[in-house]
Amino acid sequence: MVNKINCVPLDDIGTEFDDKGNVKTTAGEFLKSELCIQHGILPRDLRTIDTHHVNPKSAILVRSEAILVNLAHIRALIKSDLVVIFDTFGSTNSYNQSIFIYDLQERLRSGNRDSLPYEFRALEAIFISVVSSLQSEVNVLENMVTKLLSDLEDSIQQEKLKDMLQYTKKLSEFYQGVVSTRDAINEVLDQDEDLAAMYLTAKKAGSPRDPSDHEEIELLLEAYLKQTEEVENKAATLISHMKSTEEIVQIMLDTNRNSLLLFELKLTVATMSVGTGALIASMFGMNLRNYMENDPFAFGIVSAATLCTVGLTLAGALRKVKVLSKPYC
């Protein structure tokens, strides 16, 4: 009897499908030790599909008796006559999971009508679900980003800048996920031995494939690799547009900040010029005799001289500010 204290469940929820596409187990508990023994895999292989790991890297592992898949919202173990889907009903993307389960069953049941081996039909259902999910997500992000960029053309507001920051993070995370999926497919395509080893049905029947004979699975993988790259390019374009807009917004904000600084500098210059006149006025305000009190023209002369001094000081200072700020305007 297996000691469940020492064998941590891979996941509390999982579904098994037999060779006819019928459900064998629903919401079953799978233990690591049992999976390793039953399907001829190593404990370290289970890290690929271990749902207890936070954001595990996308991967497609090919083993002698099974194929382990972790792509987007799907974690699965595929054999020549069995498919195990982990975290089926516990996924955060339950809508896509439901559609995927229905499509998977239909494809597994089409053995008599479809020339593809059992494991390839399961893989195709997984790729269709993954690519469809990525395409739907990038379309949603595109609509959100397009609307945001259009709004920013009209006016720059704090709330819109916060939305831009959030969308940038979402796009970056999504892009990394797409790249991870693309790399997982590419990694398998680069290994002829893995491609040949994916013919599980042929191996079980005693007719393993030659390492150079894998055209069928290669075409299947390349078809969905192309679609994944299209999503990647679309996401990269959105990121490029976001970065361009961020740079433009930054330039506009810098220009506004420079304008405020220039206004503040001009205000300071004006204050300094007025202070020059105040200095003259304060000198005449001292309680000292200057023998100009009785002159009928003294007030006009002093006032005119003071205004001229303030005007000349202000004009000279503003001219200097204009010369210094010209390269930055």
Secondary structure by P-SEA (a helix, b strand, c coil): cccccccccccccbbbbcccccccccbbbbbaaaaaaacccccccccccccccccccccccccccbbbbbcccccccccccbbbbcccccccaaaaaaaaaaaaaaaaaccccccccaaaaaaaaaaaaaaaaaaaaaaaaaaaaaaaaaaaaacccaaaaaaaaaaaaaaaaaaaaaaaaaaaaaaaaacaaaaaacaaaaaaacccccccccaaaaaaaaaaaaaaaaaaaaaaaaaaaaaaaaaaaaaaaaaaaaaaaaaaaaaaaaaaaaaaaaaaaaaaacccccccccccaaaaaaaaaaaaaaaaaaaaaaaaaaaaacccc
